[in-house]
Amino acid sequence: MHDPFTDRARLDLEAIRKTAVVATRMMDNVIDASLFPLEKQAAQARGTRHIGLGLTGLADTLIMLGLHYADENARELA
């Protein structure tokens, strides 16, 4: 984020892309390293590989950009 809470606030999309790549790899590695009590649980986790990397921080991002959830620009960004 550059210049949060100002009229010049903008996202650093390249930094977000790089961070998402690393976070995805790390969270995927956690699935491989996890010890599951049941084999069925392990098969499910390794078969679907749900990592939970989603919209965490969306509200904070919109606030720093001066956008409201109800704003069309906020919905487009999301």
N, C-alpha and C positions, 0 to 999 in steps of 0.2 A: 504494500500500500504506500503510495506516495501522497504527501500532504493531506493526511486524514483530517477530517473536521474543518476543511476549508473549501472554498469554491473551486480550488484546483485539485481536489481529491481525485485519485485515479488508482486503479488496480495495476499491479505489476504482473501481467498475465504470464510472462516468461518465467518469473520466479515461482508463480503458482504451479505452472506446468512441471518445472523441475522438482518442486517439493512433492507434488502428487506422484511422480514417478518413483521417487525414493520411498515415500510413505507406503505406496502400494507394494513395493518389493519387500519392505520390512514386515508389513502386516501379513503378507503371503508366507514369509519365512516363519512367522509365529505358528501358522497352521502346521507347517512341517515339523516344528520343534515341539509341539504340544503333545502331552501324554493324555490320552482320553481313557476314561475308566472302561468304556465298552467299545469293542471293535466297530459296532454299528455306528457309534458316534464319530469315530475316526473316519470311517468310510464316507459318512455324510459330509463332514467338514472338508475332507480332502476332495470330495467329488464336486462340491458346489463352490468352495473357496470364497465364501462370503467374508469380506474383510471389514465391512463397516465404515469405509471411507466415503462419507457423503457430504451433507450440507452443514457440517459443524462450523459454526462461526458466521453463518449467513446473516443473522440479525446484526451482529457486530459490524460486519462488512457494510451492510446497508446504512447503518447509523453513521459510520465513518465517512461514507460517500454522501451523506445528507439525503438519503432516500428513505421513503416510508413503504412498508409492505404493500399498501394499497395503490402505490404509484405504478403506473404502466412501465416506467423505466426500470423500477425495481423488479418487476415480474420478468421483463425481458432479460435483465442481467442474471436473475436466478435461473 
